[in-house]
Amino acid sequence: MGIEQAPTEQGKESARGLKDSSKAEERHVEAEKGSDLAKGADRFEERARSSDGRSAGDKQHD
């Protein structure tokens, strides 16, 4: 859920905290890795492929 869609102030604060911690973790991983993580569709494909070496499209056609 996005920050703006949270129904309560507590929910909005929680969403902000999650977004901030996710951003910090991503920066940490990128620093360790030495390069940026893939974003968007590239990230989806990277994660799908990492599990068994096959693309998401290949998995759908089985």
C-alpha positions, -999 to +999 in steps of 0.1 A: +000+000+000+013+034-008+017+062+017-012+082+002-036+052+002-031+044+039-064+051+057-048+063+090-019+084+101-004+054+118-006+035+085+010+064+066+038+065+091+043+028+088+044+030+049+070+058+051+091+037+074+089+007+051+098+028+021+128+044+039+141+010+052+137-006+017+156+023+001+184+020+027+186-018+022+188-014-016+216+012-013+235-013+011+231-042-013+241-021-043+272-010-024+281-045-016+274-057-051+293-029-067+266-021-092+230-010-093+202-035-089+180-040-119+147-020-118+112-025-132+107-052-158+145-061-157+142-067-119+112-089-124+130-110-151+161-112-129+142-125-099+122-150-120+153-163-137+173-167-105+151-193-091+157-219-118+174-203-147+143-200-168+125-167-177+090-159-165+077-164-201+092-198-203+076-209-171+041-198-183+043-219-213+049-252-195 
